[in-house]
């Protein structure tokens, strides 16, 4: 968000400024201390957030019930002491500590009989209810999107359906408060162009991505992931335009790697390809809504998405890799990024289809289960060149069999290639990181893995892409 100059009514007097509220027990505790400071002549001004009559015994008491001063000077906690020189805050102190207050003010023997220390309370300016409203009130209308006014009796949920914004499920209304709160998840400027979104080749700003992230149900901390997806998905390499136009089943399959997985609470274990995790579900959905609402990629006879059947994954298909427990390097490392890099990988696919083998105890036997599954799911023409239109999500118990036998991901790819191409009488090419892509995820009970089938691979279709978060 851009820094905005405080308005004249938020200007502070030189000297020591205190910000308090009566509803804070610590502020009430130091009411007498503030009177001591006023008597000592330190040049004290006190701003009160909730009760203009509080605190008593202070000659320069000012009303901040509109929270103009508190919001513009980033007051997180009350009581807060500020040192102001030439109108600029040079130092601040939060909560109550006798030793720190005496050092800050230069006045000894403050608050005799009071505890040595007490934590402060949350400022009203950062209250979860008031904070977003204040951001709208004081931001200077930094948002550039067109405002949509609804009639008093118009149902906002139905209105969004009627306007064609929805993917078929209810949306979160993108109010200005919610969009500004979403933009707090990134330091990128709201008007920065993220990508040109197919099929209509519409320039898409950070603000537009944030609006769709709100509608999808994202939290602000998810926004950097959604922005990376828009950057990666709207490239010639991934070719979301072609993926929309095909009559095939596939849509974007998203894998997230790096520390951000834990930071935002994504799941990579039980039910990772299913429902129940907000981050997994809403991040993938946000990308799809950007393509729909910014790029015009809508389905149906009148739309450009011409899938004959589609798949549930076209709503959202997003999960994380379980890097902590994996016996192998993560997917992002296969693509050339150092392990520990926050990345998103995008694959044009659908499914999943179950790979089940509960008897194999050696890699050589287990790999044949994967070979049989791929051969039964794919027409030979799909692997006539290489298996870069295939993703394998290998579960922990299957991965243990491979790892205990000394097989890494490259060995798995090579054996899969050799055995499949031999079955159609061709010589297998050298495996690449995306032929097939291998991800470690899934629950730790059940000798299962998942096969995710892909769309046309290579330059004439969609190529898997791995993209680092900014």
N, C-alpha and C positions, 0 to 999 in steps of 0.2 A: 504494500500500500504506500502511496506517496506521502511524504511528510508535509503536513499543512501548518502554516504559521498560525500560532494562537491568535484569536481575535482580541481586540482591546480589553474586553471584559474579563479575559483570562490573565491579564498582566498581573504580575506579583510585585508588591512593594519590597524595596531593599530591606535587608535585615533577616530576622528569623521568622519563618512562616510555619504554622502548625495546621494540619488538616485532621479533623476529628469528626466523630458522630456520637450522639448520645447513646445509640443502641449498642455501642461497643463497651463491654465491661472494663477494658484496659483504658479507654478514653475517660470513662468516669473515674477510674482509679487515679489518673494524673490530672484531674480537674484542678486540684489545689496546687500542683506543681506549675501548671500554666499560670495560675495567679501569682506564684512566687516569681516566675520569670518576668511577668508584667511589672511587678513592683520593683524588680531589680533593674529595669530600664534597658533591656537588651534589644529594644525595637521589635517587639513581638506583635504579629498579626495572626489571628486564628480564624480559619475558615471551617464552618460547620456544615456537614452534609445533610442533616435531617432535622435539627431543631435550632432555629435561630436564637433561642434563649440560652443555648449551651455553648461554652461553659460560662458559668458565672465568675465574676471577679477578674474579668479581662476587659481592658478598656477598648482595644481594637478588635472587635468581634465582627466577622463578616459572614454573610449568608452565601452558601454554595449549594443550596438545595436543588438548583438546576444542574449541578455537577459540572459546570463549565470549567472551573479551575481544576477540579479533580481529574476530569477526562483529558484535558489538554496537557496536564503535567504528569500524566502516567502514575497517578496515585493508586497503588495496588493494596496497600495496607494502611489502616489507621490505628493509632496515631502515627503520623509521619511528620518529622521536622525537616524543613528545607532551609538551606542557607542561600540567600539571594543577593547577588552583587550585580549592580547595573541592570537589573531586570532578568538576570540569567541565574538559573539554579546551578550552584557550584558543588553542592554537597547535600546528601539526604540521609536520614536516620529513621528506621522503622521500628515500631513497638516501643516498649519501655525498658530501659536499662539505666539505673541510676548513674553508674560510672560513665556510660557513653553520653548520657544527656548532660552531665556536668562538664565533660570534656568538650562537647559540641557547643554549649552555651557559655562556658566560662563562669558559671555560677555554682558555688559549692553548697553542700548540705541540702540537696533537693529531695523533697518527699520524705522527711523523717517519719519513720514508722511504716513506710510502704515496703513491700517486697523488693528485693534487689532487681528482679527481672520479671517481666510478663510479656508474652507474645501479643501482637496486635490482632485486629480483626480484618476481614476483607472489606475493601473500599466499596461503597455503593456503585462507583463508576465501573467496576469489573463484575458486578453482580450478573449471574447468567441470564437473568430476565432483562435487566436494564442495559447491560453492556452493548448488545447488538442494536438496541434502539438509539443509544447515544452515538454509536458509530455512524448510523444513518443521519442523525441530527447534526453532527459536527463534521462530517466528512467532506462537506462541500459538493455532494452529488458527483462523486468521481466515476460512477457507473455510466456507461454510454448507451447501454441497451435501451430499446424502446420500452416504456412502461405500459403495461396492459391493465386498464381499469375495468373492474368487474362491477356489475350492478349489485345493489344491496342484497337482493334476494337470489343472486346467481350463486350456485354451488361451485366453489373453486375447483373441486376435484372433477366434476362433470365438465366444467369449462375447459380444463386442460385436455380431456378426452376429445371434446368437440373440436378443439383447435388442431387436433392431429399431432400433439406433442408426445403422446404416450406410445409405449411399446406394447400396450395391451394391459399393463398393470397400473395401479394407482401411482401417482407421482407426488413428491413432496413439493408444495407450492414454493417457487423460487422468489420469495420476498426479498426486498433490498437488504433487510437485516441478515437474512440467511446467506445471501450471496457475498456480502461484505465479510461475514464470519468465515465463509469458505475461502475467500481470497487471503485471509490471514494465514492459511496453510502454505503459502509460498511468498518469496520476496520478489517474484517477477511482477513487472508492471501489468496492471489490468488490460492495458491497450496493446501489449506486446503480441505480435502475430506468432502463433504457435505452429500453424501449418495451413496449407490450402487444402480444404476438405472436399474429396470427391463425393458424389459424381458431379455436382454443380460447380466444383472448383471455387468454393467460397472461402475467403480468408477468415481464419478463426482465431480470435484473441483469447488470452488467458481468461478474461471475463466471461466469454461465451462458454468456455470449458467449465468454469466454475458454476455457471447457471445450470448446465446439464448435470454436473456432479451433485448439486443440491437436489435436483429432481430425482436422481437415481438413488438418493439416500446416503450419499457419502458423508464422512466426517472430514473436517478441514485437513487433517493430517494425511488423508488419502490423495489429496490433490496433486502432489508431485508425481505420483504413479500414473494418474489419469493423464496428466500433461505429457508424460513420456510415451504413453500409449498413442496419443494423438500424433505426436511427432513420428513415432515408428510406423504406425498404421497407414499414415497418409504419404507413403513413399512409393516410388515405382517398384522398389524391391518387394514390398509386401503386397502391393496392388489390391487395395481394398475395393477399388472400382470394379476390377474384374471379378473379384469374389462376390460382390453384390449382384453382378449381372448374370452369373452362371445359374443354370437351372439345377445345379448339383446341391447336395445337402449342406455343404460346409459353411462355416463362419469363423471368426477369429477365436483361436484358443490362446490363452494368455498364461504365461508362467512368470512368477516374480521371484527374484533372487536377491540376497543381500541382507544386511542388518535391518533394513526397513520392514522386512517381513514380521519380525518380532515387535518392532516399534509400533506398528499399526494393527497388530493382532490378527494377521492372516493365518489360515490353517493349511497345514501340509500333511496332516495325518488322517485320522478317521473321517470319512465322508468328505474328503477334500474336494472331490469333484461334484459334490451334491449341495444341498441346502444347509442353512443354519449359521453361516458365518457372514457377518455384515460386510466386512472388507472384501472378501472374495466375491460376494454377490454384487455389491454396488459398484465396485471398480470396473468390472467387465461391463456392467449395464451402462455406466456413465459413458464409456467409449462408444457403445452402440447408439446411445442417445445423441451424442455429438454427430455421428455419421448421419443419423436420421434428421435431426432438427437443424443442423448447420449445413450439412452437405446435401440434404434432400434425398438420402438413401432409404426410401420407404418401400415396403413390399406391396405386392398385389398387381393386378392387371394395369393399373394406372401408375405404378411405381417402377423403379429401376431394379429393385430386388426381385428377381424372377425365379427364385428357387421353386422347383416343382413340389417339394415336400418341406425343405428346410430341416431344422432340428431344434430341440430345446436349447442347445448351446448358443443359438443365435440371439437368445435373450441375454445370457451371460455365461461365459465359460472361462473362469479365471481361478487360479489356485497358486500356491507357493510350493517351492521345492524344499524338502526337509534336508537342509545342508548339514545340520548338526550330527545326524545319525547316519549319513550316507557313507558308504565305503569308497565312494568315488568323488572326483572333482565335480563341482556343480555345473549346471548347464551353461552358465555365463562363462565359465572357464573354457568350456569346449569352444565357445565362440571367440575366444581370445582375450576376454577380460580377466583381470586378476580375481581370484576367489575373494569374496568379501565386498565386491562391487555391487551397488544397488542397480539392478537391471530389470527390464521387462523383455521377455521373448514372446514373439507372436508367430503363430503357426495356423495356417488355413486348414481347419479340420472339423471333424464331427465325431460323434460317438458318445461315450466310450463303448468298447466291446471287451468282454471279459476274457482274460487268459487264465485258465485254471489248470494247475498241475500240482496235486497234493502228494504225489508219490516220488517224484524225481529227487534224488539226493546228490546228483553230480551235475555240473554245468552242461556236459555233453548230452545228457538226457533231457535236461530242462529246456535247452535251446530248441529242441525239436518240437516242444509244445508251442513255442513262439512261431516257428516255421509253419507248422500246421495251421495255426490261427491266421497268420498273414495270407497263406496260400488259399485258405477257404474264404477269406473276406475280399480278396483282391482278384480281379481278372489279371492274367499274366501281363497284359499290356501296361498295367500300372507300375510294374517293376521291370519294364523292358530296359530301362537305362540305369537307374539307381533308386535307392529307397529313401529319397528325401521328401517323399509325400507321406511319411509315417512317423508317428511319435509313440514311443513306448514309455508308459509310466510304470516303473517296476516297483512292486511293493517290497516291504522290508524282508519278508520271509523268502521270497524268490531272490532278492538281492543277496541275502546271506549265502544261499546256495552257490551263486556265481562267485561271490567274493571268497568264500572258503575254498573254492576250487582254483583261485588265482586269476579269475577272468576280470579284466577291467572293461570299461565301456567300448573301447576300440576292439577288443577281442569279441565281444558280443556282436558288434556291428559286422565285423569281418565274417564270423561264422554264419550269421543270419544271411548276409549277402551271398556267401558261397553256396549255402544249401538251397536257398531259394532260386538263384540263377541256374544252379545245376538241374533243378527240377524242370526248368523250361529250356534246357539245352543251351544256355548262354554262359559266357565267361563273366564273372562278377567284376565290377569296377572297384577301384580302391574306395573304401568307406570315407565319408566326410563327417564333420560334426553333426550335420543335420540329416544323415542318411543311415539309419533313422535317428531322430533326436531321442535322447534317453534322459528321463527325469526320475529322480528317486522321491517317492511320495506314497501316501496311503497308510492305512491302519496297520498296526503291528501284529494283528491276529488274522490269519487267513492266508493261505498260499495262493494269492491272486496277484495279477498285474492287469494293466489296462492297455488296450491298443486303441489309439486314436487315429482314425483314417484321415487321409488328407485329400485335398483337391489337386488339380494339375500342378506339378512342381516345375521349377525352372523359370527361365526368362519369359516363357509364354504363359505362365500362370502366376503363382505366388511362391516366393522364396522366403523361407523362415528368416526372421530378423531378430537380432538381439541388440537392445538399445539401452545405454546408461542413463540413469536419472541425472538431471542437472541439479 
